[in-house]
Amino acid sequence: MSLIFRLAGPGSRLGPQILRQNCTRMLNAVRPVTMKCEPAVPDKNESHDERNMRIGRPQSPHLSIYKPQLTALLSITHRATGMALSAYVIALGYSAVSLQLPLDHYIEQLKLMQIGAGPVFALKFLVAFPLSYHFFNGIRHLLWDTARFLSIKEVYATGYAMLAVSTVGAIVLSGMS
Amino acid sequence: MALSLLARNIPKLRGFAALPRCTFRIQKAQNFTQLVVSKNTNSLSLANKCKIQFVNVGQQAKRNMSGDHGKIWTIEKIISFLLLGLVPATFLYPNNILDNAFAVACVLHFHWGLEACVIDYARPIVVGPILSKIAIALLYVVSATTLGALIYFNQTQIGIGCALRDFWSITGTAADNQKSAK
């Protein structure tokens, strides 16, 4: 009852009058509801994608709606460098079995070509940078896995430190011979 | 009439009132979410009426991840950790054992890494169900053949460590020819 009074208007003297006029209509609107407990219907064991495919939902925009942040950029670079290193290893393996002559012959050929210090540095950097980045960021990831450096502040600090160390490491490695 | 309505619903309302007093407590060790009735609530609470009080969180978690990854995860981390030592060691002290250890660890590592990439990027909803399966199968073929090729290379040719050292010894200047002439 008090609920109906409140609906009629808080602190309003008109309340009872409105109630009197609309009493039957309001009560017609109120409908008795019976509630009972039932065992929960188990969720379909499908992934987010599977559900979206079944419903026919389109993909929502993702990458384009976020501001680029250091955390995300370092993360995707870790993947990219990992892919690059994988490509090098796969290329090394495949060239070792598919080339007609042993691999050291081709390395010797490259040596004899004397392409210059700059191009050699660039070539080495293409290998050294992904390696040193993936190496040092891998350490960072392994530390996270042991529940260290997980606050946002630490994530950024280790991120910048890793970036510096891996860049310097790559340059030093590329300059070595 | 309204009063009678209310009177009829009092038991149900009491049940509702008990609801906020129920708390969802996630117990990590059990992997279950348990609907726990806090103390000092009457037995009429909805929670007590429910037949199924346990919701399996493990099952729900499966919907967000691709399969059970818990056991392999530890091995992945061990291999990653080993590689931190193996990569410099193979380069500094190239020998057959290190070369082969490097090949196995490296292939395992990049296989799991690329598998994660394929699962994330070549999803059925993005590239279609057939292509995503082909991508995974192709990855297995590439990883296996690469491992074979690298071990073949280590056994029949100079090996990974020496190959890297040879490549790194290039300076691109005339000094190379003097060295190689020796």
Interface residues (C-beta under 8 A of the other chain):
Chain A: M1 I4 L27 V30 P32 T34 M35 C37 P39 A40 P42 D43 N45 E46 S47 H48 D49 E50 N52 M53 Q59 R79 G82 M83 L85 S86 V89 I90 L92 G93 Y94 A96 V97 P102 L103 D104 I107 E108 L110 K111 L112 Q114 I115 G116 A117 G118 P119 V120 F121 K124 L131 F135 G138 I139 H141 L142 D145 M176 S177
Chain B: M1 A2 L3 L5 L6 R8 N9 K12 G15 L46 K49 C50 K51 I52 V55 Q59 Q60 K62 R63 N64 S66 K77 S80 F81 L83 L84 V87 C106 V107 F110 G113 L114 C117 R123 P124 I125 V126 V142 T145 T146 L147 G148 A149 L150 Y152 F153 Q157 I158 I160 C162 A163 D166 F167 W168 S169 I170 T171 G172 T173 A174 D176 N177 S180
